[in-house]
C-alpha cells in the first residue's frame, strides 16, 4: 500500500509517506503547536520529496485522537480535504494505538498495557490493551480519569505507555511499574493500517469526527 499518514493529536505534527511498510519521506515538528500553519506547506514539500503524487496513493491515514482539540480538527480536516472528490480511501486509528504500536515494535512489549495520554490539569485519557506477539487487543472502553483514579487500577497492568513529555512525571508517580515514553510518529499509524486495513477503513468519512472523550466548554471574553 502507498499511504500518507497524518498525526496531529499532540504537540507533535508528524507526516509520513509509507510504501509497503517502508518509510519513504517524513516531516516532524515538535512543541510549537503551529499545526494549522505548517501542515499544508509541509505536505506539499513531502509529496515533492517522495517523488510521488496524491493520485499514486491508495489512502490517507489519520490519528483521530484523543488529544489536542485544535490539532485533531486540523489533521482530520486536512485528510478529508485531500480525499474529497478523489478515489482515495480514508483510514482512522486512535492516538492510543499509535503510541502503543510504536512501543510494541521498539520495546518488545507483552502483557497488559495501560496507555495514558495527558489531558487538562491532572486528567489523562486512559486505555487498556493486552499485547501478544506484536498484536494488541483493547480490553475496555476508553476513559478520562485522574492519576488518583488510575492508582485503583494499576495492579492490573505490567507497563504504562505515555507521551514522552510525561515520562518523568509518571515514573516518579508510579515507581513500582515501568513507564515508557513515546513521541507521536505517524509512520506507526501507517503500519497499523497495513496490519488490518479493513478494520480501520472509514466508509462514511463525511460525518467522521475526532475522538474527544469529553466536552469542551466555549469560554467567551466578557465585554468591559
C-alpha positions, 0 to 999 in steps of 0.5 A: 500500500502507498499511504500518507499518514497524518498525526496531529493529536499532540504537540507533535505534527508528524507526516509520513509517506509509507510504501509497503511498510517502508518509510519513504519521506517524513516531516516532524515538528515538535512543541510549537503547536503551529499545526494549522500553519505548517501542515499544508506547506509541509505536505506539499514539500513531502509529496515533492520529496517522495517523488510521488503524487496524491493520485499514486496513493491508495489512502490517507491515514489519520490519528483521530485522537484523543488529544489536542482539540485544535490539532485533531480538527486540523489533521482530520480536516486536512485528510478529508480535504485531500480525499474529497472528490478523489478515489482515495480511501480514508483510514482512522486509528486512535492516538492510543494505538499509535503510541502503543504500536510504536512501543510494541515494535521498539520495546518488545512489549507483552502483557497488559498495557495501560496507555495514558495520554495527558489531558487538562490539569491532572486528567489523562485519557486512559486505555487498556490493551493486552499485547501478544506477539506484536498484536494488541487487543483493547480490553475496555472502553476508553476513559478520562480519569485522574492519576488518583483514579488510575492508582485503583487500577494499576495492579492490573497492568505490567507497563504504562505507555505515555507521551514522552513529555510525561515520562518523568512525571509518571515514573516518579508517580508510579515507581513500582511499574515501568513507564515508557515514553513515546513521541507521536510518529505517524509512520506507526499509524501507517503500519497499523493500517497495513496490519488490518486495513479493513478494520480501520477503513472509514466508509462514511468519512463525511460525518467522521469526527475526532475522538474527544472523550469529553466536552469542551466548554466555549469560554467567551471574553466578557465585554468591559 
